[in-house]
Amino acid sequence: MTGFESDRRGAWRAALACMVTLAVAMGLGRFAFTPMLPIMLHEGKLDLQAGGVLASLNYLGYFVGAVSCASLRVKAATMVRGGLIATAALLLGMGLLHGFSVWGVLRLAAGVVSAWVFVFASGWGLRRLAETNAPMLGGVIYTGPGVGIAVTGLLGGVVGRWGSNAAWIGFGVIALALIALIWRVFDDGAAPTPAATGPSASAPSAAATSAARRDAGWLIALYGVAGFGYIITATFLPVIARQALPGSSWPDLFWPLFGLAVIGGALIGARAPTHWDNRLLLAVAYALQAVGVVLSVVWPTIVGFAVGSLLLGMPFTAITLFAVREARRLRGNAAAGLIGYATASYGVGQILGPLFAAPLAQRTGSFELPLLVAAATLAFGGAMFAWVWSNSRAPGRMAAV
C-alpha cells in the first residue's frame, strides 16, 4: 500500500469513526428524547410541561459541558471513549430507572457528556484529517448527528410499541454495539485537547480592531438566536405533528426526515467555498430554518411538515460550520475562546426554547404561538447577519473576507 493510499484510508477511517461517535453522542444520547417524548406522554409518565423541563435540563447540561471543555486537561481519545460509554449507560438508565427526578439527572448528565464528545471528537477528527491532507472529509464527520437522529426516529416508533422502557434500553444496546465497532480507532496519540489550544501569535491583526470586536459580539449574540429558533421544533416535532395529523402514521416519520436533511446539509455546507462570506451563508441558513418552522403552522399537512422538516434540518450542522469559519476569520488560530462563547450563547437559546414553549402549549393546547415566535426569531437573526455583512462593507469598515 502506498503512502497516499494509507493516508486516504486513515482519513476515511477517522472521519467515519467520528461520524459514528457523533451519531451516538448527539443522535442517540441527546436527541433520542424527541421521538420518545410522545410515547412517554401517551404512557402518562410525563405531561408536556415536565417534558419541556427534561429537554431544557439536557440543553443546560450541553451548555455546562461546552463551557467546561476549555478547562479539561484530558487526552481527546480518552474523553471520547469515556463519553461514549457514559452515553450508553445513561440511555440504559432512562429505561431501567424511574421517576422524574432521576430522569432529570440522567438528561442533564447526557447533555454534559454530549458536549464533551462533540468538542473532543471534532478536534480529534479534524486534526487527523489535516494530518492526512483530507480536510474535505470534515462534512462526513458532521453527518453523524443526522445519522443518529434518523436512526432514533425510524426505530423509536417500532421499539416504542413495547413501551418507553424497552425503547430506551434498546437505544442503549445499539449505542454499545456502535461503540464496539469504532473503539480501536481512537488512540491516545492523536490530537491535543481543546484546553491545549490557546491564543496564537498567528492570529490576524484585524482581531485587535474595534470592527472585528463588534462582529465577534454579533456572532455570539446571533448564534444564540439559532439555538432558540430551531430547538422548539427539534424537541416537540412528533408531538406537534400528532396534534395536527391525528390518527396519521406520518408524524413518526418527520423526525427521521429531519435527520436525513441534516446529513445532506452537512455534506453541502462543507463544500461551500471558504471565500464566500460566512455572515451571508448564516443569513440564508437562518432564513431557511425560519421558513421550515413556520410551515408547520401555516401548512399543517403531510407535505407541509415534510418540507418544513427538510428546511429545518438542512442548515442544522451547516450553521455550526459557518459560525466556526466566521470565528476563525475574526480571530485566526486564537478563535477557540470566541467559539466557546458562541457555543455557550447557543446553549442558552436551547435552554430557553422548551421552557418557553411547553407551558404555553399546555395552557393553549397548541404550539402555534411558540412556533411563530421561533420563526420570527430566526428571521430576525438572519436579517441581522445580513445587516452586519452590509455594514462591514460600508466605507471605513473592514472589508468582508
N, C-alpha and C positions, 0 to 999 in steps of 0.2 A: 504494500500500500504506500503510495507517495505521500509526501508531507502535506500537499494540498488536499488529497482525499481524506487524510487523517484529520486535518483541521475542519474540513467540511462535515465529516461525520461527528466530530466532537461538538461542533456548533449546533447541529441539529439535535444531538443528544441532550445538550444543555437546555436548548430552547424548549424541547418537548417536556423535559423534566420540570422546568419552571411552569410550563403551561398546566401540567397536571397538578403541580403544587398549588397554583392559584385557583384551580378548579376545586380542590379540596378545601382550602382555607377560606376562599371567598364564596364560591358557588354553593358548597355544602355547609361549611361551618357558619357562614354569615347569612346567606340568602335562602337556605332551606326553610327558614321560618315563614317565608311568603306563601308557598303552596301549602304549608302545614297549618297556617292560621285559620282558614275556613273550616278545616277538619276539626280543629280544637274548639272552634266556635260551635260547630254542629254538635259536638260531644258534650257541650256545656262546661268544658274545663276553663274557658275564658269568656269574658264578654269583650266587646270591641274596644272599650277604653283600656282594659287590662292588656289586651293585645298590643295596643299602641304604646303602653308603658314598657312592655317587654322589648318591643322593637327599639325604642329610644334608649333603653339600657344597653342594648347591643351596640348602638351607634355611639353612646357615651364611652363604652369600652374601646371602640375603634379610635375615638379621639384620644383617650388616655394612652393607648398603645402607640399611636403615631407620635405623640409628643414625647413619650419616653424613649423612643428609638435613639435619639441623639446622645443619650447618656449611657446606653448599654455598651459594655465592653466585652462582647462575646463574639466568637467567630460566626460568620454568616451561616455556614453549613450547619453548625450546631444549633443556631436559632431556628433554622428552617426545619431540621429534623425534630427538634423538641416541640416546635409549634404544630407540626403535622400530627404528632402523637397526641398532643393535648386537644387538637381539634376533634380527632376521632373519639377520644374519651368524653368530651363534652357533648358530642352528638349522642353517644350511647347513654349518657347521663340524663338527657332530656326524655328518653324512653323508660329508663329504669327508676328514676326518682320522680317524686310527685309533689305538687304544691307550688303556688305562685312564687313564694319567696325563694324556693330552691331554683325554680326556673329563671328567676331574675338574676341570681348569682351566676348561673350557667351561661345565660345570654350575655351578661356583662363580660365574663371571662372569655367567651367566644369572640367578642368584639376586640378585646385586647390582643388575643392571640392572632386573629386575622390580620390586624395591622402589622404586628411584628413579622409575620410570614410574608405579607405583601412587600414590605420595605426591604427585608433582608434577601428574599428570593429575587426581587427585582435587581438589587445591587449585585448579587452573585451572578445572576444570569446575564445582565448587560455587560459585566466585566468579562465573563467568559466569551461572549460574542465579540467584544472588542479585541480580545486576545487572538481570536481565530479569524479575524477580518470578516465577520459576518453580521454587522450591526443591523442589516435589513431584516434579520430574523426576530428583531425585537417585537414586531407585531404578532408573531406566533406566541410569544410569552403572554401577551395581554389578551389573547383569546381565551385564556384559562377561566376567568370569571364567567364568560359567556357559556363555555362548555359546562361548567358546574351548574349554572342556572338552568340550562337546557335539560341536563340530566335530572336535577331535582324536580323540575316542572313536569317532565314526562313520567317520572316514577312516582311522584307524590300522590297523584290520583289513584295509581294502581296499588301501591303498598298501603295507602290510606284506607283501603277497603277493609283492612284488618285492624284498623284503628291507629290513632296517632302514636301510641307507644311502639307498636310494631314498625311504623314508618321511621321514627327517629332511630330505632335500633338498626333498621335496615340501612339507613344512611351512614351510620357509624361503621357498619361492616363493609360497605362499599368504600368508605374512606380508608379503612385499614388495607383493603385489597390494592387500592391505587398507591398507597404509601409503599407497600411492599415492592411494587414494580419499579419505583424510582429511588428507593432508599440508597442504593450503592452509587448513584450518580453524584450525590453530594459528598464531597470530601472537604476536609479542613484546610486544604492547601489552596483554597480559592480566594475570592475577593475579600477585602477587609470589611469590617462592619461599618455602617454609616457613621458611627462615632469617630472613626479614624479619618473621616473625610471632612476636613475643615476648610477655612478660608485659604485661598491660594494666591500667591503673588501674581499669577497669570490672569486674574480677574480683569476684565476690561476697565479702562479708565472711566468709561461712561457710568459705571456703578456709583461713582462718587458725585455725580451731578444731581441737582435737585430734580431734574426731569425724570431721571431714572428712579429716584426715590419715590416720586409721585406715582409713576407707573407701577412700581412694586406694591405700593399701598392699594392701588386699584385692583391689582391682581389678587391680593389677599382678600379684599372685600368681595369682589365679584365671583371669586371661586367658591366662596361660601354660599352665594346665591344658587349655584348649581346644585350644591348639596341639599338645600331646602326644596328646590324646584322639582327634582326628579323623585325624591325619596317617598313622597306620599303615594304616588302610583306604584313605585317599586316595592312598597311594603304591603299595599292593600289591593293590588291589581286583581287577583282572583275573587276577592270579596266584592269589589266594585262591579266586576263583570257578572257575578252571580246575581247581584241586585238588579242589574239592567236586563239580564237574559235568564230569568227564572226557568228552570227545567231544561235548559240547554246543556249539551255536553261540551260546548265550545269554551266556556270560561277557564277550564283547566289547561287549555292549550295556548292561551295568550302569554302565560309566563314563559314556557319554553320557547315560544316565538320571540319573545324579548331576548332570551339568551342567545338564540341563533343570530339575531340582529347585532348583538354585542360582538360576536365573533367576526362577522363581516365588517363591522365598523372599525374594529381594532386593526384588521389587515389593511383596510383602505386608508385609515388615518396614518398608519406607519409609513405609507408610501407618499404622503403629501410632501412635496419638495420643501426642504428646510428654508429656502429663501422666501416662501410665502409668509405673509405676516401672521403671526400666531393670534393676534387680537382679532383679526378678521375671521380666522378659522374658528375661534371660540365664539364669536358673534353668530356665525352661521350655525354652529353646533347647538348653541342655546336656542336659537330660533326653531330649529328642527324639533328639539325636545318640547318647546312650548306648544307647537302645533300638535305633537303627539299626545301631550297631556290634555289639551282642550278637546281633542277629537272624542274622547270618552264621554264628554259632557254634551257636545253639540251633535254627535253622530253615534249614539249608544246602540250600535248594531254590531253584528259579527264582523262586517267589513271595517267599520269604524274602529273597533277595538284592535283588529288585526293590523291595520295601517298605523294606528296610534302606537302599538307595541313596537313596531319596526322603527318608527321615527324616534321613539324614546330610547330604544336600545342601541341604535347605530352610533350615536355620538357618545355613549356612556364612557368607555375607556379612551376614546379619542380625545375627549375633553381633558382627561388627566395627562395624556401625551402632550397636547398643545400647551397646557399650563406649565409642564416641566420644561418644555422648549423655551417658553417665554421667560421663565425664571433664569435659565441659562443665558439667554440673550442679555438679560439685565445684569446678571452677577457673574457670568462666566463659570469658572471652576469653584467659585465661592457661593454657588447657588443653593447649597444644602440648607442653610438657615431659612432662606426665602421659601423653599419648597416645604419645609416643616411648618412655617407659619400659615402658608396657604392650605396645607392639608388639615391643620387644626381648624381653620375657618370653615372648610368643607365639612368637617366633623360636627361643628356647631350647627350648621344648617341641617344636617341629617338628624341630629338630636331633636331639634325644634319641630321638624315636619310632622312626625307621628303624634307628638304631644299636642300640636295644634289641631290636626285633622281628626283624630279618633274621638275626642269628646264632642266636637262639633257635629260629626257624622252621627254619633249615637243620639244626640239630642234632636237632630233634624231628620234622622232616618235616611240621609243622603250624603254622598261625598261631593256633590255638585259644587258647593261653595269652596271647600278646601282645594279642589282641583282647579277651579278658576283662579284662586289666589296663587297657586303654584305656577300655573301657566303665565299669569301676569308677572310674577317674579322673574321667571326665566326670560320673558320678553324684555323686561326692564334690564336684566343683566346683559343680554345680547346687545341692546341699544347702547348701553353704557360702554361696552367694549368697542363698539363701532365709533362712539364719540371719542374715546381715549385715543384710538388709532388716528382719527381725523385730526384731533387736536395736536398730536405729535408731529403732524406734517405741516403745521402752521409755521410761519416764519419765526425764527428764534427758538423753536423746539427741536429736539433730537429727531433726526430722520428715522423712519421705520427701517428695521433691518429685514 
